[in-house]
Amino acid sequence: MDTGRFDKAFKIFVKANEDVPVDCNVDTCNLCSRHTCCIGLNRNNYSDPIFTTDFGCELLGKIEISRDTYISLEEQKHKTMFMFGDTELHVFCEKLKTGNVETHALDLSK
């Protein structure tokens, strides 16, 4: 199964110039299908993109979430929460089966 097209889908969590209070949380659920899950964090200030390859898309960073090898692929769901701060984006990835949480931070001031 070719998932390349879906890997490049642009999912909007917050729109440019949208008023987002500090410590605002946005969350989503994902399913791992590889040894590590990779979430690309992109932005686009020009349009409403459909794919991350559309005009104006810029990759801000990538977050890799390790996969638990002792859990089946069907149970590899994780909840990803984005917490917006002043100049940082904090990302919390909770593995729903185990409750383990991985944390990541991305500097948005660049």
N, CA, C and O of each residue as an XYZ file, in Angstrom:
440
protein
N       0.842     -1.184      0.000
C       0.000      0.000      0.000
C       0.880      1.237      0.000
O       1.775      1.362      0.836
N       0.640      2.134     -0.910
C       1.425      3.357     -1.002
C       0.786      4.413     -0.108
O      -0.331      4.859     -0.373
N       1.493      4.816      0.954
C       0.969      5.845      1.854
C       1.651      7.179      1.633
O       1.433      8.114      2.404
N       2.475      7.294      0.595
C       3.222      8.517      0.340
C       2.342      9.749      0.235
O       2.698     10.812      0.743
N       1.193      9.614     -0.422
C       0.295     10.761     -0.569
C      -0.247     11.218      0.772
O      -0.392     12.417      1.011
N      -0.547     10.266      1.651
C      -1.117     10.622      2.941
C      -0.065     11.189      3.879
O      -0.387     12.003      4.744
N       1.196     10.769      3.721
C       2.270     11.306      4.535
C       2.476     12.790      4.266
O       3.000     13.506      5.120
N       2.072     13.259      3.096
C       2.271     14.644      2.717
C       1.007     15.493      2.877
O       0.986     16.657      2.476
N      -0.040     14.915      3.459
C      -1.276     15.663      3.680
C      -1.024     16.768      4.696
O      -0.333     16.550      5.690
N      -1.577     17.948      4.457
C      -1.415     19.099      5.330
C      -2.655     19.191      6.210
O      -3.752     19.444      5.713
N      -2.490     18.988      7.498
C      -3.599     19.072      8.440
C      -3.453     20.364      9.240
O      -2.426     20.593      9.879
N      -4.467     21.191      9.201
C      -4.402     22.501      9.868
C      -4.876     22.372     11.313
O      -5.989     21.921     11.588
N      -3.992     22.785     12.231
C      -4.333     22.825     13.652
C      -4.631     24.251     14.077
O      -5.538     24.490     14.875
N      -3.874     25.197     13.548
C      -4.060     26.618     13.847
C      -3.773     27.376     12.564
O      -2.802     27.079     11.868
N      -4.618     28.360     12.245
C      -4.418     29.162     11.043
C      -3.547     30.372     11.359
O      -3.528     30.858     12.490
N      -2.828     30.852     10.349
C      -1.996     32.041     10.490
C      -2.857     33.215     10.942
O      -3.991     33.373     10.488
N      -2.326     34.020     11.816
C      -2.981     35.203     12.376
C      -4.185     34.864     13.255
O      -4.924     35.763     13.655
N      -4.390     33.598     13.558
C      -5.457     33.203     14.476
C      -4.993     33.499     15.895
O      -3.861     33.183     16.262
N      -5.852     34.094     16.677
C      -5.511     34.411     18.061
C      -5.490     33.119     18.872
O      -6.526     32.485     19.076
N      -4.303     32.739     19.329
C      -4.138     31.517     20.112
C      -3.594     31.915     21.472
O      -2.462     32.390     21.564
N      -4.372     31.732     22.529
C      -3.879     32.086     23.854
C      -2.674     31.229     24.244
O      -2.572     30.067     23.850
N      -1.767     31.817     25.023
C      -0.634     31.068     25.541
C      -1.179     29.887     26.333
O      -2.174     30.021     27.045
N      -0.542     28.750     26.212
C      -0.934     27.498     26.852
C      -2.215     26.902     26.264
O      -2.871     26.086     26.912
N      -2.573     27.304     25.043
C      -3.706     26.702     24.340
C      -3.305     25.303     23.890
O      -2.190     25.099     23.408
N      -4.205     24.343     24.045
C      -3.941     22.961     23.662
C      -4.783     22.573     22.453
O      -5.965     22.905     22.377
N      -4.168     21.872     21.517
C      -4.852     21.294     20.369
C      -4.390     19.850     20.295
O      -3.188     19.591     20.356
N      -5.314     18.899     20.167
C      -4.865     17.511     20.121
C      -5.498     16.730     18.980
O      -6.543     17.098     18.442
N      -4.826     15.635     18.629
C      -5.239     14.764     17.543
C      -4.772     13.348     17.865
O      -3.881     13.158     18.693
N      -5.366     12.366     17.218
C      -4.929     10.974     17.397
C      -4.343     10.463     16.088
O      -4.825     10.789     15.003
N      -3.297      9.657     16.212
C      -2.613      9.084     15.058
C      -2.361      7.606     15.310
O      -2.447      7.123     16.439
N      -2.052      6.911     14.244
C      -1.725      5.488     14.335
C      -0.351      5.269     13.729
O      -0.111      5.634     12.578
N       0.555      4.672     14.500
C       1.898      4.349     13.997
C       1.793      3.178     13.035
O       0.978      2.274     13.217
N       2.627      3.212     12.015
C       2.655      2.085     11.091
C       4.078      1.667     10.752
O       4.290      0.823      9.881
N       5.032      2.243     11.422
C       6.437      1.926     11.174
C       7.125      1.737     12.514
O       6.484      1.761     13.565
N       8.444      1.546     12.467
C       9.200      1.400     13.710
C       9.217      2.702     14.501
O       9.257      2.678     15.731
N       9.187      3.830     13.812
C       9.019      5.124     14.469
C       7.968      5.894     13.691
O       7.862      5.754     12.473
N       7.207      6.690     14.381
C       6.259      7.583     13.733
C       6.939      8.932     13.606
O       7.618      9.378     14.531
N       6.766      9.563     12.502
C       7.370     10.868     12.294
C       6.255     11.866     11.995
O       5.492     11.696     11.044
N       6.173     12.890     12.805
C       5.188     13.947     12.589
C       5.944     15.171     12.106
O       6.773     15.722     12.831
N       5.660     15.593     10.889
C       6.263     16.811     10.353
C       5.399     17.996     10.721
O       4.183     17.971     10.533
N       6.026     19.033     11.244
C       5.303     20.252     11.613
C       5.610     21.318     10.561
O       6.743     21.780     10.428
N       4.575     21.693      9.823
C       4.728     22.617      8.704
C       3.902     23.865      8.929
O       2.961     23.878      9.724
N       4.274     24.914      8.211
C       3.444     26.116      8.195
C       3.347     26.637      6.777
O       4.196     26.367      5.928
N       2.289     27.390      6.549
C       2.063     28.012      5.258
C       1.326     29.306      5.517
O       0.219     29.289      6.056
N       1.915     30.424      5.147
C       1.310     31.733      5.396
C       0.525     32.270      4.209
O      -0.033     33.364      4.289
N       0.469     31.521      3.104
C      -0.089     32.066      1.881
C      -1.437     31.519      1.463
O      -2.190     32.212      0.777
N      -1.762     30.315      1.849
C      -2.980     29.706      1.319
C      -3.484     28.634      2.272
O      -2.948     28.457      3.366
N      -4.503     27.932      1.850
C      -5.004     26.767      2.581
C      -4.518     25.524      1.847
O      -5.213     25.005      0.974
N      -3.323     25.043      2.200
C      -2.739     23.932      1.456
C      -3.460     22.614      1.713
O      -4.116     22.435      2.739
N      -3.326     21.714      0.775
C      -3.851     20.359      0.907
C      -2.698     19.410      1.221
O      -2.852     18.464      1.993
N      -1.525     19.677      0.604
C      -0.342     18.848      0.802
C       0.815     19.705      1.301
O       0.852     20.912      1.064
N       1.750     19.078      1.988
C       2.918     19.793      2.497
C       3.859     20.217      1.376
O       4.803     20.971      1.610
N       3.611     19.743      0.176
C       4.421     20.123     -0.974
C       3.821     21.310     -1.725
O       4.397     21.756     -2.717
N       2.677     21.831     -1.275
C       2.033     22.979     -1.922
C       2.878     24.239     -1.737
O       3.726     24.307     -0.847
N       2.635     25.233     -2.589
C       3.365     26.496     -2.543
C       3.307     27.122     -1.145
O       2.247     27.187     -0.524
N       4.446     27.571     -0.674
C       4.516     28.301      0.588
C       4.673     27.439      1.823
O       4.836     27.974      2.920
N       4.630     26.120      1.685
C       4.776     25.254      2.862
C       6.232     25.218      3.301
O       7.148     25.108      2.486
N       6.415     25.312      4.596
C       7.751     25.300      5.181
C       7.773     24.316      6.339
O       6.924     24.372      7.228
N       8.735     23.424      6.325
C       8.896     22.451      7.403
C       9.583     23.133      8.581
O      10.710     23.612      8.455
N       8.904     23.178      9.725
C       9.477     23.779     10.931
C      10.319     22.775     11.706
O      11.308     23.141     12.341
N       9.927     21.529     11.650
C      10.657     20.494     12.359
C       9.920     19.178     12.279
O       8.786     19.107     11.805
N      10.584     18.133     12.751
C       9.994     16.799     12.772
C      10.080     16.244     14.180
O      11.044     16.481     14.908
N       9.061     15.509     14.539
C       9.039     14.843     15.834
C       8.919     13.356     15.585
O       8.000     12.902     14.903
N       9.845     12.603     16.136
C       9.808     11.155     15.996
C       9.312     10.532     17.289
O       9.787     10.850     18.379
N       8.350      9.642     17.140
C       7.771      8.943     18.279
C       8.160      7.477     18.147
O       7.862      6.832     17.142
N       8.815      6.972     19.153
C       9.244      5.576     19.079
C       8.035      4.656     19.185
O       7.043      4.981     19.839
N       8.134      3.512     18.536
C       7.064      2.521     18.557
C       7.408      1.420     19.536
O       8.559      0.990     19.611
N       6.435      0.965     20.277
C       6.632     -0.152     21.194
C       6.578     -1.442     20.400
O       5.530     -1.794     19.857
N       7.695     -2.151     20.328
C       7.764     -3.349     19.490
C       6.962     -4.516     20.044
O       6.654     -5.452     19.306
N       6.617     -4.480     21.321
C       5.857     -5.581     21.923
C       4.346     -5.392     21.798
O       3.576     -6.216     22.291
N       3.921     -4.318     21.147
C       2.498     -4.042     20.954
C       2.200     -4.123     19.458
O       2.975     -3.626     18.641
N       1.085     -4.746     19.100
C       0.738     -4.905     17.680
C       0.518     -3.544     17.017
O       0.218     -2.554     17.684
N       0.673     -3.518     15.691
C       0.478     -2.269     14.949
C      -0.909     -1.676     15.157
O      -1.063     -0.456     15.222
N      -1.920     -2.539     15.262
C      -3.292     -2.067     15.433
C      -3.480     -1.316     16.753
O      -4.415     -0.527     16.892
N      -2.604     -1.557     17.709
C      -2.714     -0.915     19.022
C      -1.694      0.207     19.223
O      -1.466      0.649     20.349
N      -1.092      0.656     18.145
C      -0.049      1.676     18.243
C      -0.606      3.105     18.188
O       0.128      4.030     17.839
N      -1.850      3.297     18.517
C      -2.431      4.641     18.481
C      -1.779      5.522     19.537
O      -1.432      5.075     20.630
N      -1.629      6.781     19.173
C      -1.143      7.745     20.144
C      -1.895      9.060     19.969
O      -2.338      9.412     18.876
N      -2.018      9.753     21.059
C      -2.668     11.061     21.077
C      -1.561     12.107     21.112
O      -0.670     12.055     21.960
N      -1.625     13.045     20.191
C      -0.628     14.105     20.134
C      -1.285     15.411     20.545
O      -2.304     15.809     19.980
N      -0.694     16.075     21.534
C      -1.226     17.351     22.013
C      -0.197     18.437     21.756
O       0.971     18.296     22.116
N      -0.633     19.514     21.135
C       0.218     20.662     20.875
C      -0.151     21.747     21.869
O      -1.319     22.115     21.985
N       0.845     22.264     22.591
C       0.617     23.361     23.528
C       1.416     24.557     23.021
O       2.644     24.520     22.954
N       0.694     25.615     22.666
C       1.333     26.793     22.108
C       1.746     27.726     23.235
O       0.952     28.037     24.123
N       2.998     28.171     23.189
C       3.525     29.115     24.168
C       3.947     30.379     23.451
O       3.532     30.621     22.318
N       4.767     31.188     24.099
C       5.207     32.443     23.487
C       5.983     32.183     22.197
O       5.553     32.601     21.122
N       7.110     31.505     22.294
C       7.936     31.244     21.116
C       8.209     29.764     20.932
O       8.963     29.384     20.035
N       7.614     28.922     21.761
C       7.841     27.490     21.655
C       6.532     26.745     21.447
O       5.468     27.152     21.913
N       6.656     25.650     20.735
C       5.547     24.724     20.586
C       5.944     23.474     21.355
O       6.947     22.836     21.033
N       5.175     23.127     22.351
C       5.433     21.915     23.125
C       4.511     20.823     22.590
O       3.316     21.041     22.391
N       5.085     19.654     22.362
C       4.336     18.545     21.807
C       4.421     17.378     22.781
O       5.506     16.960     23.185
N       3.249     16.860     23.151
C       3.165     15.718     24.058
C       2.513     14.576     23.291
O       1.407     14.724     22.771
N       3.189     13.449     23.221
C       2.676     12.282     22.506
C       2.413     11.183     23.523
O       3.347     10.620     24.095
N       1.136     10.879     23.745
C       0.758      9.839     24.696
C       0.387      8.574     23.944
O      -0.474      8.591     23.064
N       1.034      7.491     24.292
C       0.704      6.191     23.708
C      -0.523      5.669     24.450
O      -0.472      5.421     25.654
N      -1.610      5.508     23.732
C      -2.888      5.192     24.370
C      -2.892      3.827     25.058
O      -3.556      3.662     26.082
N      -2.179      2.862     24.527
C      -2.167      1.522     25.120
C      -1.419      1.493     26.454
O      -1.858      0.841     27.401
N      -0.279      2.207     26.528
C       0.567      2.145     27.719
C       0.432      3.360     28.629
O       0.744      3.286     29.818
N      -0.031      4.472     28.079
C      -0.098      5.705     28.865
C       1.224      6.454     28.919
O       1.291      7.530     29.513
N       2.287      5.908     28.310
C       3.588      6.580     28.295
C       3.500      7.848     27.457
O       2.832      7.875     26.423
N       4.184      8.904     27.913
C       4.157     10.194     27.236
C       5.577     10.596     26.853
O       6.491     10.556     27.676
N       5.744     10.979     25.606
C       7.001     11.560     25.137
C       6.766     13.060     24.952
O       5.713     13.470     24.463
N       7.743     13.876     25.343
C       7.599     15.316     25.204
C       8.673     15.858     24.253
O       9.793     15.350     24.194
N       8.299     16.889     23.523
C       9.210     17.519     22.565
C       8.923     19.017     22.592
O       7.811     19.433     22.918
N       9.910     19.815     22.255
C       9.734     21.276     22.157
C      10.328     21.763     20.856
O      11.369     21.274     20.416
N       9.667     22.725     20.243
C      10.126     23.275     18.978
C      10.143     24.794     19.103
O       9.134     25.401     19.462
N      11.286     25.408     18.807
C      11.444     26.855     18.883
C      10.830     27.473     17.628
O      11.288     27.201     16.519
N       9.801     28.300     17.793
C       9.106     28.911     16.656
C       9.599     30.316     16.356
O       9.077     30.964     15.449
N      10.588     30.805     17.092
C      11.052     32.180     16.893
C      11.970     32.322     15.692
O      12.349     33.437     15.335
N      12.335     31.212     15.064
C      13.253     31.256     13.909
C      12.536     31.639     12.653
O      13.153     31.724     11.591
